[in-house]
Amino acid sequence: MNTYIVTFEVNDLTRLNKIKKYIREKSNGICPIHSNATAIRSEKKASEIRDEIIQMTTAEDRIFVIRSGTEAAWKNSYGKENNEWLKKHL
């Protein structure tokens, strides 16, 4: 199981909500980082996650998926529970 950071720039609210729903339903654990980024747990490869999300996007949308695991630092996570999730999985 790997942890990935998924970032996205999607200008259409309908597409954005569809992507966020996919991330919630298809991941083995998630932690929102900020409004355009989420940490997820998955057994899939980064390219597989990207390819599935791409199906919900248009040419102007941007998606970035990277496997974490080397080092991480942050400020002001969304509460103690998210902070603990990030410490454990990043």
N, C-alpha and C positions, 0 to 999 in steps of 0.2 A: 504494500500500500504506500503510495506517495502522496505528498502534499504539493499542490500547485497553487500559484497565484494567477488568477484570471482577472485581467483588466479589460475594460471595454469602453468605447466611445460610441454611443448609439443615440442619435438625435430624435428618433421616434419613440414615444412613450410605450406604444403597443409592442414594438419589437423589443424594447428594453425589458419590459415586464415578462415577455415570453422567455427571454434569455435568463433572467433571474429565476423564473420558475423552473426552467430546465436545470439550472445549477443546483437549486434546492432539491429537486426530485431525483436527479441522476448521480449525485455525489454521495459518498459514504461519510459525510460530515462536512459542514461548512462553517465559516466564520467571516462575517462581513468585515472588511478592512476600512473602506470608505464607500461613498456612493457609487464609484466606478471600479471597485476592486473587491474581490472575494477570495479568501483562501479556501481550498477544497481538498478533500481526501478522495483519491480514486485509484483504481488498479489500471486504468487506461493510460496510454501514452499521451503526452502533451498534444501531439498532432491529431490524435483521435478526438480529444476534447475539442480542439479548435475546429476540426472538420464538422463535428456535430453542431457546434454553435454557428458556424458559417452558414449553415442551411437556414438560419433565422435572420440573416443580415442582408443588407444591400451593399452596393459598391462603396458607398461613403462611410460605412461603419468600420470601426477598428476593433480588433480582438487581439489580445496578447496572452499567451499561456506559458508559464515557466515553472519548472519543478524547483521547489525550494530544497533546502537541506544544508547549506553551507554556513550561513550566518544571517541573522535578522535583527533589526532594531526598529522600534516604533515609539510613538507618543500618542496618547489619548485614544486607546482602543475603545470600542463600544462597551465599556463596563468590565467588571472583574471577571465574569465568566468568559468573555471573549479574550481577555488578556491571558487567562490561564490556558485557553485552547491554543492560542498562538505560541505560548511558551512550550507547550507540549509537542506541537506538530511542526513548528518551523525550526 
